[in-house]
Amino acid sequence: MKRIRLVLPAFLVIVSIALFSCKSKQDKPEAGGAAPQGKPGSAAQDKAAGPAVSPQEKEEVRSAAAKVLAQFTAGDFAVVYKNAAPGFKQIGSESQFIEKFQQTRQKVGLLKNPKEISFETLPNKIHVLVFRLESDHYISDMRLSFTRAKSGTMELAGLNQHDELKK
C-alpha cells in the first residue's frame, strides 16, 4: 500500500515535468506563475496557457469533470478507473486505485460542494481543472486532467487530491 502512495504522486510529478518541459521557448510564464482564479467561466480563469479552446470544448471538459466528481461522491471508484485514459491506468491496478481512494474517503469523509477554482489548457491540449471540496473536517483541492480520446470523448488523464484539516 505504501507503494501506491508513492507511485501516484511520482507519476503526477513526472507527467507535470514532461508537460512543462515541452513548452516552446517562445512561451513565457505569466508574472507570479500562479493559476488564474475567479468565478468559473470568467475570462481570467479560463485563460489558457496553450491553444485557444472553444466554448464547446470547455463545456465538454466541465461535463466530464462533473461526471468524475459525481462518481467520487457516490464512491464509484471502479467506474472512474474504467473510464480513465490508458496512461492513467499505468499508475496501478484497478484494485489498488479503489483501495487507495476508499482509504482516502474513510480518512477525509464524504467530499461535497465542489467549486471550480481554475481551468487551464496546456499546450499539448490537456485540460486541467482544480476543484475545492469540503468535508466536515477537511478542505480538499482535487486536480483533474482530461484529454480527448480517439473516440472523441473526454477521458480522465490525471488526478491529484490534496487534503488540509479545517482550522
Phi and psi in degrees as a GROMACS rama.xvg file:
@    title "Ramachandran Plot"
@    xaxis  label "Phi"
@    yaxis  label "Psi"
@TYPE xy
-62.7856  -32.161  LYS-2
-65.2193  -37.2884  ARG-3
-64.2564  -41.8364  ILE-4
-61.2665  -31.7975  ARG-5
-87.5821  -32.3376  LEU-6
-68.4425  -45.7544  VAL-7
-61.6639  -52.2381  LEU-8
-62.1666  -39.103  PRO-9
-62.4868  -43.2194  ALA-10
-61.6314  -45.1983  PHE-11
-64.6953  -36.9622  LEU-12
-65.314  -44.5131  VAL-13
-62.634  -44.6671  ILE-14
-62.8183  -43.3093  VAL-15
-61.5303  -44.6835  SER-16
-61.8771  -43.5296  ILE-17
-63.2534  -41.6719  ALA-18
-66.2735  -46.6061  LEU-19
-78.3063  -25.4261  PHE-20
-78.3975  -15.1325  SER-21
-85.6388  -1.77761  CYS-22
-62.5037  144.867  LYS-23
-66.347  152.262  SER-24
-67.2538  -18.496  LYS-25
-75.5298  -25.5939  GLN-26
-75.2468  124.052  ASP-27
-113.187  133.991  LYS-28
-65.2706  150.807  PRO-29
-71.1783  156.954  GLU-30
-59.1505  135.093  ALA-31
89.2089  -28.8913  GLY-32
67.2179  5.50243  GLY-33
-84.6329  150.556  ALA-34
-70.2669  137.423  ALA-35
-63.3649  142.475  PRO-36
-127.917  159.133  GLN-37
159.077  -159.724  GLY-38
-74.1904  144.988  LYS-39
-56.0587  134.915  PRO-40
89.3267  -4.24313  GLY-41
-73.3899  152.454  SER-42
-60.9619  -41.7506  ALA-43
-64.7289  -39.7147  ALA-44
-72.2149  -36.8532  GLN-45
-86.8198  1.85219  ASP-46
-60.0756  119.074  LYS-47
-89.1206  143.076  ALA-48
-79.0828  -19.2295  ALA-49
-112.526  -140.033  GLY-50
-67.7797  157.573  PRO-51
-63.8385  142.754  ALA-52
-121.703  131.695  VAL-53
-70.2176  155.662  SER-54
-58.287  -34.1011  PRO-55
-65.5255  -42.3684  GLN-56
-61.4703  -44.9952  GLU-57
-60.3294  -41.2766  LYS-58
-65.201  -39.0251  GLU-59
-63.751  -40.8036  GLU-60
-65.5683  -46.4431  VAL-61
-63.8537  -36.1046  ARG-62
-65.7336  -43.7289  SER-63
-63.0327  -39.9789  ALA-64
-64.7568  -41.0058  ALA-65
-61.6787  -38.8281  ALA-66
-64.4615  -45.0404  LYS-67
-63.2883  -43.7487  VAL-68
-62.8094  -39.2408  LEU-69
-64.5249  -38.9395  ALA-70
-66.3148  -38.2709  GLN-71
-65.2961  -43.5853  PHE-72
-60.6383  -40.1323  THR-73
-78.0119  -10.7798  ALA-74
79.5724  18.7872  GLY-75
-86.2753  61.5512  ASP-76
-66.332  -31.285  PHE-77
-63.8353  -38.7684  ALA-78
-66.7147  -41.5862  VAL-79
-56.8859  -49.831  VAL-80
-62.4926  -47.3786  TYR-81
-62.3329  -34.1462  LYS-82
-90.0325  -0.225506  ASN-83
-78.1709  161.702  ALA-84
-64.4643  152.412  ALA-85
-55.8401  -38.6768  PRO-86
-63.2991  -33.9  GLY-87
-62.5514  -39.0693  PHE-88
-72.3303  -12.2373  LYS-89
-72.2378  -12.388  GLN-90
-74.041  -19.1599  ILE-91
167.69  176.707  GLY-92
-77.8092  165.199  SER-93
-60.6424  -42.7505  GLU-94
-63.7234  -37.565  SER-95
-65.8622  -42.5459  GLN-96
-61.3359  -48.0912  PHE-97
-61.3742  -46.5272  ILE-98
-61.0841  -43.6076  GLU-99
-61.1689  -45.9191  LYS-100
-79.098  -23.3107  PHE-101
-67.6645  -41.4491  GLN-102
-64.38  -42.0435  GLN-103
-62.159  -42.0906  THR-104
-63.955  -39.3594  ARG-105
-65.0238  -37.7534  GLN-106
-72.9532  -47.2417  LYS-107
-89.0141  -35.0391  VAL-108
98.0645  -179.87  GLY-109
-70.8913  122.537  LEU-110
-86.6698  137.225  LEU-111
-143.742  173.446  LYS-112
56.8172  55.18  ASN-113
-66.2072  134.741  PRO-114
-128.344  122.915  LYS-115
-69.2263  125.822  GLU-116
-111.736  -14.7009  ILE-117
-160.419  153.102  SER-118
-140.64  125.276  PHE-119
-141.628  143.285  GLU-120
-114.634  122.713  THR-121
-81.0728  162.896  LEU-122
-55.5446  -27.579  PRO-123
-89.5122  15.748  ASN-124
68.8213  21.8304  LYS-125
-86.2527  129.13  ILE-126
-96.6578  130.437  HIS-127
-121.564  121.053  VAL-128
-117.49  140.511  LEU-129
-118.711  130.079  VAL-130
-118.484  142.546  PHE-131
-102.982  127.168  ARG-132
-125.738  161.941  LEU-133
-133.433  151.887  GLU-134
-127.279  -173.397  SER-135
-61.6104  -33.8368  ASP-136
-120.392  -8.74473  HIS-137
-129.353  153.073  TYR-138
-113.901  128.568  ILE-139
-123.004  138.282  SER-140
-106.252  126.6  ASP-141
-117.202  121.623  MET-142
-101.413  120.676  ARG-143
-116.402  129.561  LEU-144
-113.389  136.828  SER-145
-128.433  148.43  PHE-146
-136.928  155.383  THR-147
-84.582  127.563  ARG-148
-77.6336  164.926  ALA-149
-59.1123  -29.4219  LYS-150
-73.0397  -13.0737  SER-151
102.304  -10.9944  GLY-152
-84.0439  160.849  THR-153
-86.1006  131.838  MET-154
-120.218  145.137  GLU-155
-68.342  122.301  LEU-156
-110.676  -17.0089  ALA-157
-160.655  152.799  GLY-158
-151.423  132.078  LEU-159
-145.564  133.251  ASN-160
-125.601  129.913  GLN-161
-120.861  120.248  HIS-162
-108.958  135.73  ASP-163
-128.502  137.262  GLU-164
-63.4113  138.259  LEU-165
-70.6255  147.53  LYS-166
